[in-house]
């Protein structure tokens, strides 16, 4: 059996900070950057070799959980 991972999706708050990290530090290339009306979110696809990453920036983000020392922290809105 041959299994291939298509891509990994991450919901982010600060898209510009995340783009800089994945592009400038890890070497990913921005392949697509668009707004999806159906999802009500900005979508950015980054690529490096056989790895594809999707950053999602929803208009109405979910509640974010802070994780410290491997334990769930306080909810952030």
C-alpha positions in Angstrom: 0.0 0.0 0.0 1.4 3.4 -1.0 0.0 6.3 1.1 0.7 10.0 0.3 0.0 13.0 2.5 -1.5 15.7 0.3 -1.1 18.7 2.7 -1.4 19.9 6.3 -3.8 22.7 7.2 -3.2 25.1 10.1 -5.5 27.8 11.4 -3.5 30.9 12.2 -4.1 34.4 13.7 -1.1 36.3 12.4 -0.8 35.2 8.8 2.1 37.6 7.9 4.2 36.2 10.8 3.5 32.7 9.7 4.3 33.4 6.1 7.6 34.9 7.1 8.4 31.9 9.3 7.6 29.2 6.7 9.0 31.1 3.7 12.0 33.0 5.1 13.2 30.5 7.8 12.1 27.1 6.6 12.3 27.8 2.9 8.7 27.2 1.7 7.5 28.9 -1.4 4.1 30.7 -1.5 2.1 28.9 -4.3 -1.3 30.4 -3.8 -2.8 33.2 -1.7 -6.5 33.9 -2.1 -9.8 34.6 -0.3 -12.3 31.8 -0.2 -15.9 33.3 -0.1 -17.4 29.9 0.8 -15.1 29.3 3.7 -15.0 33.0 4.7 -11.2 32.8 5.1 -7.9 33.8 3.5 -6.1 30.7 2.3 -2.3 30.5 1.7 -0.7 27.4 0.2 3.1 27.0 0.8 5.2 24.3 -0.9 8.6 22.8 -0.3 9.6 19.7 -2.3 6.9 17.1 -1.6 5.5 19.0 1.4 2.4 21.3 1.1 1.2 23.5 3.9 -2.1 25.4 4.0 -2.5 28.4 6.3 -6.1 29.3 7.0 -7.1 32.7 8.4 -10.8 32.7 9.1 -12.9 35.9 9.3 -14.5 34.5 12.5 -11.7 32.5 14.1 -12.4 29.8 16.6 -11.3 30.1 20.2 -7.5 29.5 20.4 -6.0 27.4 23.1 -2.7 28.3 24.6 -0.5 25.3 25.3 2.3 25.6 27.9 4.5 22.9 29.1 2.5 20.3 27.2 -0.7 21.3 29.1 -3.7 23.2 27.8 -3.8 26.7 29.1 -6.4 29.5 29.2 -8.7 30.1 26.3 -7.9 33.2 24.2 -10.4 35.0 22.1 
